[in-house]
Amino acid sequence: MKNRHAIIETLNEAVRIEHALLMQSDHQATVVRGLWRLQMAPFFSQLAEEARGHARKFGQKIVALGGTPTVEVGPVRQSETVEEMLYDALRLEREALASYERALELADDDTAMRNMLEDHIEAERRHVEELELLIPSASGTRIESTPAVRQAS
């Protein structure tokens, strides 16, 4: 594979984002309050487990390509409302999707890698669409950050 190093770097960026989504979603499942807690705590827990699986899957692929998966975690946000939590999850899902799409562009001569990434991109797009449906004001918008959100230290 001619772009091996670039693909490893791009997949490591995706793993870093998945680590952030894992930490952020796990935290959100713990702290979510109010009338929506019974629905949203399991939702965020499931999101965390999916992120863990994605990080593991692509970490193993990085090893297979001769690289070392990152242990770094991207920025994790602490939110106070369910809407902020959903916006934060959407932001990370969109970032992860963009990383996988960049990796796909680099995998031009590796059919197996392209198939793996195409399948994963389809699943990531469904995650983004589901979150957009939960936040009607977010559909089709670009989310850079959410108001009144504290950065975890």
Beta strands, then each sheet from edge to edge (+ up, - down):
strand 1: 77-78
strand 2: 150-151
sheet 1: 1+ 2-
end
